Amino acid sequence: MRTLIHNVMIFDGTPQPPRPGAVLIDEDSIAQVFGGGADFADNAVDHRIDGGGATLMPGMVEGHAHLTWGSSVEKIYHQFELPHEELKVAAWRNARVLLDSGFTSAYSAGALGDGIETELAAAIEAGETPGPRLIPSTIERSPEGDDTGNIFNGKGPDAMRGFVAHCADTGVKVVKLMISGEDALKPDTHNLIYYTEAEMAAAEEATRAAGLLLSAHVYSSEAIELALRHGVRVLYHCSYADAGAIHAMVAAKDGIFYAPAVGVLVATLEANPPPHINMSQMKSSAQEALPLLNALVPTLKNHGVRIVIGGDYGFPFNPNGTNARDLIHFVKHFGYTPAEALSAATLNGGALMDMKLGQVREGFLADLLLIDGDPTQDINIMMDRGKIRMIMKGGALHKGAELAQA
Ligand SMILES: [Zn+2]
């Protein structure tokens, strides 16, 4: 099936101003991109979509997705861990909410259950439930156990190898390691390092052999450098990176991605919880980390490190479906232009997915949004689901089917 989307301003994923044009979709991919004034009238097509001058852009990529963190703009949960049946309902809902919010891809940063994201990814892939393309993960691994050999939290290289083998068996693609502690949960733990060199070497070797990808929660410079020595592909947070860690990240830039996960920090500082919920520790750690990121992110960006959006959405005060707020934070806190923020969400996100995604470009998958207005002029409109006229994933219309004329 061939669809022509015409009368649009194209934001192609690179941080350039939108240009007038048209796009021909053949099955699941972009067959041709026409500049303004090009003659596409004699192309035989099944459907035409008149964009009415709206902005056509790549679908966004959430680079730090937690679909099993229950809360979304459609339902808030006040407990963090949900019973299994409700967890499934929430995760399936969150996938649809993310897609409805303009995210056609999601790279998981960990799940609150084992096996649930592989099941969800398969259901999405089979068309049984709407959602973004999902690179699934499992429980974020933190070695707080002892030497019992427990693969989920035991110490030692063998337990790590067992975990990676389990991930491979269940069809997980991303192995997420908590290398640093987390101040928001346990005070003064950001400088702790939870893995030894031998455990990280085992993780590197086992994931490489199984074709899996490593992601890591890291704060201190030592944790960042440990991760980089052992093939970690995606680094989250990194707030306490010093000059040496920055240098190491820049040296590794062609093989890594970085997501500062700023959304949760801003939302934590803004949150106004009821009296029985104590967020003082979370707030003080966010208060400390945010200014550090404000300095770090522009430095890494200027050195060409590939930075993606994604900010621990899924808390009641930072629900799934508000993920596009990261774009606004990138502009406000990190000095990005709106077009650069959109490029982080699309071009860089597509590279993170390691698929032909994130660009309006011939041969790329037809994951596309049609936005009322120009988000390169006003980034705030990306937060308004009502401004998203069309959501296309792999050439199929999730939203805006009525726009397609025979
Ligand atoms: Zn996270």
Residues whose N, C-alpha, C, O or C-beta is under 5 A from the ligand:
A	BS01	ZN	A109 D312
